[in-house]
Amino acid sequence: MTPTEQLEIETKYDVDEHAVLPALHELPGVDRVEQPVELALEAVYFDTAELDLARNKVTLRRRIGGEDDGWHIKLPAARGRMEIQHPLGRAVRKVPIQVVRAVRVHVRDRDLMPVVTLATRRIVHRLVDAEGEVLAEVSDDHVTATVEGEEPETWREWEVELVGGTTELLEAAEPILRDVGARPASGPSKLARALGDRVPQRETWELPAKPTTADLFRAYAAAQVEAIQLRDPEVRRDLPDSIHKMRVATRRLRSALATYRPVVDREVADPIRDELKWFAGELGGARDAEVLREHFLVAVSEQPQELVMGRVAGYIDDHLRAVYKQARVQALEALESERYFRLLDTLDELVAAPPLLDADSKAKKQVPGLLKHDLKRMSKCVKRAEKAETLAEQDHELHETRKASKRLRYAAESAVPVLGQAATDLADRAEQVQEVLGDHQDSVVARDLLRQLAVQQHLDGGNPFTLGRLHAAEQYRGDRSREAFLKLWPTIDFS
């Protein structure tokens, strides 16, 4: 059975034992409140011995007794929480592997074990509109939490969860509930309340008003590590663009470790860069196939119909689908590898205790020099491209220029807190180069693929005419991208 996903948006309130739930039928859009339904729920929450999930505001439970029996995972989201549900299955004390993978970025290869059991007597009131759609569910919960070795704790809370309604409904309900004694919940979840101060707190750190260069590095690196952790579950669920976003985060971090070498210990940083390069490579095959598929769906459709000889779009797409499927298997294997788990451990250490050589240099004085160094590095790539004796050599150097433009862009973005608009402008111009040369590199990769497919189609007795036309179009795209770059390059400056 395929797991299901839904965005959970709710508000929680602590209430006294004798509080009476007020009438809610006059809330915006509500036509009536259905007869209450009583449920007896039992949820066993799992975590590592160090409570890694709780520390990262992730919950994993096995719940029975309601309308959604099963394994539930809740992940932080921009609004509310993303809830992923898996079938109950036969496992009781051991978390099924498909469930573990959804939280692997936090658990890694550590064991999961029961940490809290919650028994809840729930009375559900459904708020319904005139068309019969459920807008929200208001739950009156009497909770008993049991932590091994501790006395059970009991409390009562009200929970208002949106189903088909809007946040306006939550906002309108709050004053009505508070008028009868409800108070904002003392914790973000029942689990958090049950665990209390047992949960290790994540260190909070903010960029100072006058940061050092080391501060800039720490802030930028922390943001990329957080992005990698955020994208891990999305890649596993095969969400659109998730692989691309995860690769970008690894590249940004890898670039920062290079740009900030004057303040970061290379003996620590260089091995991390190597591991990030390995990991990005493991994700690369699936991303490249993804990009080519999207491109050729459009490119073939733009060909005159009378010049499309045979099932060209399907022929290309079948090949790239197979490549993507195989590359995705490789990416998922990397995500389940000990090497990846240790990389995540290392990234945690990088953020918690950055390996700094110089923690005192003022960013406003030192960072312009770092940006100029990255721009000079990019300039050397351009000169090598201009001196290239063959088209293949030039294509290679333009690809190196593109990579250098990314590093410059990321460095400029990290410098915005101290250099402001000047850094923003430089990042924007570097991004333009990146996009133009990205188009050029895509054309190089596309031409290589088209040649391989044309040869195979010829050997199979097919007609590669249209593939040849597409190859010519890619050559034209590459030439135009090269010309666009040569016009753009003189505008890249930082003085």
Disulfide bonds with the S-S distance in Angstrom:
none
